[in-house]
Amino acid sequence: MRIKILLSFLLACALVNTTIAQEELEITAKDSIVQSSWMFGIGFNAVDDSGNVFDGLFNVSDEWNMLPYPSRISIGRYFKNGLGLEAIGTINKYKEGKIIDGVVNLEDSDYYAIDARVTYDLNKIIGETGWFDPYVGIGAGYTDANNLGRGTYNAVVGFRTWISDRWGLDFNSSGKWAMSKGDGATNHIQHAAGVVYQFGIEKGLSKKGEEKKELMAAIEAERQRQQDSIAEVNRLKEEALLAERLKKEKEAAALAAAEKAKQDAENARRKSIEDQIKNSGLVYFNLNSSAITRESKGVLDKIKTILDENPELKIKITSHTDSRGTSKYNDWLSQRRVDNTKDYLVKAGVDTDRLATEAYGENQLLNECDDNTYCPEEKHKVNRRSEFIVLEF
């Protein structure tokens, strides 16, 4: 029992520790990320159509063409699996004096482009950061540049950095390859930077949030296991207590039944002895006499036999008189009668400690024959007697 109590205590302590650990873990806003949304963007674009991409990649002053006002607009839908679909419109102007396809541009010319692309969120590979969102993509479009229209194959690399769940900045660079160069159309690079706004957002847990969720689930499972263990220990303890109680009740019932059987046997034995004594008869005395008559000796011999057969039997002898004579005389006479009755049994061999006596005089008449009532001798004789009462056996 002590081992079960100790085990229950240890399980309870473990459950408390598990509960505290679970309370310390909590899914917060930092553990959630935007998984899908619509995204609208507006910003600037710069076109490098110099024909000398890698040598003058950052030659902004000579090779990049930009407008001083927003020149790019986009709309896109981004999905949980990391894919995104975007439509982009841009305008620009090839400035006089910039290098276009290896030569200095002699006059300003307009640039227009409409593009569509599919992107993939690299965070699906490298792990969600929540604020840094790199991506790559491919697509196609139509561009009118340097007074030449052409279809283009596009590839993009870029990243977004998020200020909040809705607002962020987008930076990217796209390579555009002309589908046909028969008219002198060339390849070029287009850079972009702008502000993006998300709407129709559906959020989910980041990788860290998923790990935390799994940990919380594991802790909850452990807590449940510990609760189940405690419940099992308590169940076993209750079963043991119930079994012990039932055992005690069964033992108590058996003891009670044995005691009742013993008491019933004692009562039956007592009744049997009382019936034997009753059937032996009473000791009757003659008027004004305390002498034991021949008939009475036969009764006393039967009483002695009963006492011999029951060595632990103790009896009480009570002696009485009829109503004739004074009360004081009758008290004295009944005392003599009870003494003589006892003496007969003692002389017959009965231990005096087994015999108690009491004299009642005329106080316990068996009929109506009191001092005020006339009765024949036969009725008065009934009251002149010694009786025997079982005390112990």
C-alpha positions as CSV (number, residue, x, y, z in Angstrom):
1,M,0.0,0.0,0.0
2,R,2.9,2.4,0.9
3,I,4.5,1.7,-2.5
4,K,1.2,2.6,-4.3
5,I,0.9,5.8,-2.4
6,L,4.5,6.8,-3.2
7,L,4.0,5.9,-6.8
8,S,0.8,8.0,-6.9
9,F,2.7,11.0,-5.3
10,L,5.6,10.7,-7.8
11,L,3.1,10.6,-10.7
12,A,1.3,13.7,-9.3
13,C,4.6,15.6,-9.1
14,A,5.5,14.6,-12.7
15,L,2.0,15.8,-13.8
16,V,2.5,19.2,-12.1
17,N,5.9,19.6,-13.9
18,T,4.4,18.6,-17.2
19,T,1.5,21.1,-16.7
20,I,4.0,23.9,-15.9
21,A,6.1,23.1,-19.0
22,Q,3.0,23.2,-21.1
23,E,1.9,26.5,-19.6
24,E,5.4,28.0,-20.5
25,L,4.8,27.0,-24.1
26,E,2.3,29.1,-26.0
27,I,1.5,29.7,-29.6
28,T,1.9,33.4,-30.2
29,A,1.6,35.7,-33.2
30,K,5.3,35.3,-33.8
31,D,4.7,31.6,-34.5
32,S,2.2,32.3,-37.4
33,I,3.0,33.4,-40.9
34,V,1.0,34.3,-44.0
35,Q,0.5,31.1,-46.1
36,S,-1.6,32.5,-48.9
37,S,-2.9,35.9,-50.0
38,W,-3.5,38.3,-52.8
39,M,-0.7,40.9,-53.2
40,F,-0.8,44.3,-54.9
41,G,2.4,46.2,-55.6
42,I,3.5,49.6,-56.9
43,G,7.0,50.9,-57.3
44,F,9.8,51.7,-59.7
45,N,11.6,49.8,-62.4
46,A,15.0,50.2,-64.0
47,V,15.9,48.7,-67.4
48,D,19.5,47.8,-68.4
49,D,19.5,47.2,-72.2
50,S,23.2,48.0,-72.8
51,G,24.1,44.7,-74.3
52,N,27.0,44.5,-71.8
53,V,25.2,42.9,-68.8
54,F,27.9,41.4,-66.7
55,D,30.6,44.0,-67.2
56,G,28.4,47.0,-66.4
57,L,25.9,45.3,-64.1
58,F,25.9,48.2,-61.6
59,N,26.7,51.0,-64.1
60,V,23.6,53.0,-63.1
61,S,24.6,56.3,-64.6
62,D,25.4,55.1,-68.1
63,E,23.3,51.9,-68.5
64,W,20.2,52.0,-66.3
65,N,17.0,53.7,-67.5
66,M,14.6,54.9,-64.8
67,L,11.6,57.3,-64.4
68,P,11.4,59.7,-61.4
69,Y,7.8,58.5,-60.6
70,P,6.2,55.1,-59.9
71,S,6.5,53.0,-63.1
72,R,5.5,49.5,-62.1
73,I,2.3,47.9,-60.9
74,S,1.6,44.3,-60.1
75,I,-1.1,42.0,-58.8
76,G,-0.6,38.4,-57.7
77,R,-2.1,35.4,-56.0
78,Y,0.2,33.3,-53.7
79,F,-0.6,29.8,-52.5
80,K,0.2,27.6,-49.5
81,N,2.5,25.4,-51.5
82,G,4.8,28.3,-52.2
83,L,3.7,29.0,-55.8
84,G,2.6,32.4,-56.9
85,L,1.0,33.8,-60.1
86,E,1.7,37.4,-61.0
87,A,0.7,39.9,-63.7
88,I,3.0,42.9,-64.0
89,G,2.8,46.1,-66.0
90,T,5.8,48.5,-66.4
91,I,6.6,51.7,-68.3
92,N,10.0,53.3,-68.8
93,K,12.0,55.6,-71.1
94,Y,15.3,54.9,-72.8
95,K,17.1,58.2,-72.2
96,E,19.2,60.0,-74.7
97,G,22.9,59.4,-73.9
98,K,22.4,56.0,-72.2
99,I,24.0,52.9,-73.7
100,I,21.5,50.8,-75.5
101,D,22.7,47.6,-77.1
102,G,26.3,48.7,-77.0
103,V,25.9,52.2,-78.5
104,V,24.9,55.6,-77.1
105,N,21.2,56.3,-77.5
106,L,20.6,59.4,-79.6
107,E,17.1,60.2,-78.6
108,D,14.5,59.3,-75.9
109,S,12.2,56.4,-76.6
110,D,9.4,54.8,-74.7
111,Y,9.4,51.4,-73.0
112,Y,6.3,49.3,-72.3
113,A,6.0,45.8,-70.9
114,I,3.3,43.4,-69.8
115,D,4.6,40.2,-68.1
116,A,3.2,37.2,-66.3
117,R,5.2,34.8,-64.2
118,V,5.1,31.9,-61.8
119,T,7.2,32.3,-58.7
120,Y,8.3,29.9,-55.9
121,D,8.8,30.9,-52.3
122,L,12.3,29.7,-51.3
123,N,11.3,29.8,-47.6
124,K,9.6,26.4,-48.4
125,I,13.1,25.1,-48.8
126,I,15.2,27.1,-46.4
127,G,12.6,27.5,-43.7
128,E,10.1,30.3,-42.8
129,T,11.6,33.4,-41.4
130,G,8.4,35.4,-41.1
131,W,10.0,38.7,-42.4
132,F,12.4,37.7,-45.2
133,D,10.8,36.1,-48.2
134,P,13.2,35.2,-51.1
135,Y,11.8,33.8,-54.3
136,V,12.6,32.8,-57.9
137,G,10.4,32.5,-60.9
138,I,9.9,32.1,-64.7
139,G,7.4,33.7,-67.0
140,A,6.8,35.3,-70.4
141,G,5.6,38.7,-71.6
142,Y,5.5,41.3,-74.3
143,T,7.9,44.2,-74.4
144,D,8.1,47.3,-76.6
145,A,11.5,48.7,-76.2
146,N,13.8,50.8,-78.5
147,N,10.8,51.1,-80.9
148,L,10.8,47.3,-81.3
149,G,8.1,45.0,-80.0
150,R,9.0,41.4,-79.0
151,G,7.8,38.5,-76.9
152,T,10.1,37.6,-74.1
153,Y,11.0,34.6,-71.9
154,N,11.6,35.8,-68.4
155,A,13.4,34.6,-65.3
156,V,13.3,36.5,-61.9
157,V,15.1,36.4,-58.6
158,G,14.1,38.6,-55.7
159,F,13.0,38.9,-52.2
160,R,10.4,40.7,-50.1
161,T,10.9,41.9,-46.6
162,W,7.8,42.4,-44.4
163,I,7.2,45.3,-42.1
164,S,3.9,43.7,-41.0
165,D,1.5,41.0,-42.1
166,R,0.1,43.3,-44.8
167,W,2.9,45.8,-45.8
168,G,6.3,45.0,-47.2
169,L,9.0,45.9,-49.7
170,D,9.7,44.0,-52.9
171,F,13.1,43.9,-54.6
172,N,13.8,41.8,-57.7
173,S,15.7,41.5,-61.0
174,S,14.4,39.9,-64.1
175,G,16.2,38.6,-67.2
176,K,14.2,39.0,-70.4
177,W,15.2,37.0,-73.5
178,A,13.6,38.0,-76.8
179,M,11.7,35.2,-78.4
180,S,12.8,36.3,-81.9
181,K,15.7,38.5,-82.8
182,G,15.0,38.8,-86.5
183,D,14.1,42.5,-86.2
184,G,17.1,43.3,-84.0
185,A,15.3,42.9,-80.7
186,T,17.8,42.3,-77.9
187,N,17.8,40.7,-74.4
188,H,17.8,43.0,-71.4
189,I,17.6,43.1,-67.6
190,Q,14.8,44.8,-65.6
191,H,15.2,45.7,-61.9
192,A,12.3,46.6,-59.7
193,A,11.7,48.0,-56.2
194,G,8.4,48.9,-54.6
195,V,5.8,48.6,-51.9
196,V,3.5,45.6,-51.7
197,Y,0.2,45.1,-49.8
198,Q,-1.3,41.8,-48.9
199,F,-5.1,41.1,-48.6
200,G,-7.3,38.0,-48.5
201,I,-4.7,36.6,-46.1
202,E,-4.8,33.0,-44.8
203,K,-2.3,32.4,-42.0
204,G,-0.7,29.3,-40.6
205,L,2.1,28.2,-38.3
206,S,5.7,28.7,-39.2
207,K,8.2,25.8,-39.0
208,K,9.1,27.0,-35.5
209,G,5.4,27.2,-34.6
210,E,4.8,23.7,-36.0
211,E,7.7,22.4,-33.9
212,K,6.2,24.2,-30.8
213,K,2.8,22.8,-31.6
214,E,4.2,19.3,-31.9
215,L,6.1,19.8,-28.6
216,M,2.9,21.0,-26.9
217,A,1.0,18.0,-28.3
218,A,3.8,15.7,-27.0
219,I,3.6,17.4,-23.6
220,E,-0.2,17.1,-23.6
221,A,0.1,13.4,-24.6
222,E,2.6,12.9,-21.7
223,R,0.3,14.8,-19.3
224,Q,-2.6,12.6,-20.4
225,R,-0.4,9.5,-20.0
226,Q,0.5,10.6,-16.5
227,Q,-3.1,11.4,-15.7
228,D,-4.0,7.9,-17.0
229,S,-1.2,6.4,-14.9
230,I,-2.5,8.3,-11.8
231,A,-6.0,7.2,-12.6
232,E,-4.8,3.6,-12.9
233,V,-2.9,3.8,-9.7
234,N,-5.9,5.3,-8.0
235,R,-8.2,2.7,-9.5
236,L,-5.9,-0.1,-8.3
237,K,-5.7,1.5,-4.9
238,E,-9.5,1.9,-4.7
239,E,-9.8,-1.8,-5.8
240,A,-7.4,-2.8,-3.1
241,L,-9.2,-0.7,-0.5
242,L,-12.6,-2.1,-1.8
243,A,-11.2,-5.7,-1.6
244,E,-9.8,-5.0,1.9
245,R,-13.1,-3.6,3.0
246,L,-15.1,-6.5,1.4
247,K,-12.7,-8.9,3.1
248,K,-13.2,-7.2,6.4
249,E,-17.0,-7.1,5.9
250,K,-16.9,-10.8,5.0
251,E,-14.8,-11.5,8.1
252,A,-17.1,-9.4,10.2
253,A,-20.2,-11.1,8.7
254,A,-18.6,-14.5,9.3
255,L,-17.8,-13.5,12.9
256,A,-21.3,-12.1,13.4
257,A,-22.7,-15.3,11.9
258,A,-20.5,-17.4,14.2
259,E,-21.4,-15.2,17.2
260,K,-25.1,-15.5,16.3
261,A,-24.8,-19.2,15.9
262,K,-22.9,-19.4,19.2
263,Q,-25.5,-17.2,20.9
264,D,-28.3,-19.2,19.3
265,A,-26.6,-22.4,20.6
266,E,-26.2,-20.8,24.0
267,N,-29.8,-19.7,24.0
268,A,-30.9,-23.2,22.9
269,R,-28.7,-24.8,25.6
270,R,-30.0,-22.4,28.2
271,K,-33.6,-23.1,27.2
272,S,-32.9,-26.8,27.2
273,I,-31.5,-26.5,30.8
274,E,-34.3,-24.3,31.9
275,D,-36.8,-26.8,30.4
276,Q,-35.0,-29.6,32.2
277,I,-35.2,-27.7,35.5
278,K,-38.8,-26.7,34.9
279,N,-39.7,-30.3,34.0
280,S,-38.0,-31.4,37.3
281,G,-40.7,-29.6,39.2
282,L,-40.7,-27.3,42.3
283,V,-39.9,-28.1,45.9
284,Y,-43.1,-27.7,47.9
285,F,-43.4,-27.3,51.7
286,N,-46.0,-28.1,54.3
287,L,-47.7,-25.4,56.2
288,N,-45.4,-23.6,58.6
289,S,-42.6,-26.1,57.7
290,S,-39.2,-25.7,56.1
291,A,-38.4,-29.5,56.0
292,I,-37.7,-31.1,52.7
293,T,-40.4,-33.7,52.0
294,R,-39.8,-37.0,50.3
295,E,-41.4,-35.8,47.1
296,S,-39.2,-32.7,47.2
297,K,-36.1,-34.7,47.6
298,G,-36.9,-36.4,44.3
299,V,-37.1,-32.9,42.7
300,L,-33.8,-31.9,44.3
301,D,-32.1,-35.1,43.1
302,K,-33.1,-34.2,39.5
303,I,-31.7,-30.7,40.0
304,K,-28.4,-32.1,41.3
305,T,-28.2,-34.4,38.2
306,I,-28.7,-31.4,36.0
307,L,-25.9,-29.6,37.8
308,D,-23.6,-32.5,37.5
309,E,-24.2,-32.8,33.8
310,N,-23.5,-29.0,33.4
311,P,-20.4,-28.3,35.5
312,E,-20.4,-24.6,34.8
313,L,-24.1,-24.2,35.5
314,K,-25.0,-21.8,38.3
315,I,-28.5,-21.4,39.6
316,K,-30.4,-19.2,42.0
317,I,-32.8,-20.7,44.6
318,T,-35.8,-18.6,45.5
319,S,-38.1,-19.7,48.3
320,H,-41.6,-18.4,49.1
321,T,-44.5,-18.7,51.6
322,D,-48.2,-18.4,51.4
323,S,-50.0,-15.3,52.7
324,R,-51.0,-16.8,56.1
325,G,-49.1,-15.4,59.0
326,T,-47.3,-12.1,59.4
327,S,-44.9,-10.8,56.8
328,K,-42.0,-10.9,59.3
329,Y,-42.7,-14.5,60.1
330,N,-43.1,-15.4,56.5
331,D,-39.8,-13.7,55.6
332,W,-38.0,-15.8,58.3
333,L,-39.8,-19.0,57.1
334,S,-38.9,-18.4,53.5
335,Q,-35.2,-17.9,54.5
336,R,-35.2,-21.2,56.3
337,R,-36.8,-22.9,53.3
338,V,-34.2,-21.5,50.9
339,D,-31.4,-22.5,53.3
340,N,-32.6,-26.0,53.7
341,T,-33.0,-26.3,49.9
342,K,-29.5,-25.2,49.4
343,D,-28.1,-27.4,52.2
344,Y,-29.7,-30.5,50.6
345,L,-27.9,-29.8,47.3
346,V,-24.6,-29.0,49.0
347,K,-24.8,-32.2,51.1
348,A,-25.5,-34.0,47.8
349,G,-22.1,-32.7,46.5
350,V,-23.0,-29.5,44.7
351,D,-20.4,-26.7,45.2
352,T,-21.9,-23.9,47.3
353,D,-20.4,-21.3,44.9
354,R,-22.8,-22.6,42.2
355,L,-25.9,-21.8,44.3
356,A,-27.3,-18.3,45.0
357,T,-30.3,-17.9,47.2
358,E,-33.0,-15.3,47.9
359,A,-36.0,-15.4,50.2
360,Y,-39.1,-13.5,49.2
361,G,-41.6,-14.4,52.0
362,E,-45.2,-13.8,50.8
363,N,-44.2,-11.2,48.2
364,Q,-44.5,-13.3,45.1
365,L,-47.7,-15.2,45.3
366,L,-48.6,-17.3,42.2
367,N,-52.4,-16.8,42.7
368,E,-55.0,-14.5,44.3
369,C,-54.6,-16.0,47.7
370,D,-53.5,-12.9,49.6
371,D,-54.5,-11.8,53.2
372,N,-57.8,-10.5,52.0
373,T,-58.9,-13.5,50.0
374,Y,-60.1,-16.9,51.2
375,C,-58.5,-19.9,49.5
376,P,-58.6,-23.6,50.2
377,E,-55.5,-25.4,51.3
378,E,-54.7,-26.7,47.8
379,K,-54.3,-23.1,46.5
380,H,-52.2,-22.0,49.4
381,K,-49.9,-25.0,48.9
382,V,-49.0,-23.6,45.4
383,N,-47.3,-20.6,47.0
384,R,-45.2,-22.6,49.5
385,R,-42.3,-23.5,47.2
386,S,-38.7,-23.2,46.2
387,E,-37.9,-22.3,42.6
388,F,-34.7,-22.6,40.5
389,I,-33.5,-19.9,38.1
390,V,-30.5,-20.3,35.7
391,L,-27.8,-17.7,36.3
392,E,-24.8,-19.0,34.4
393,F,-24.1,-22.1,32.3
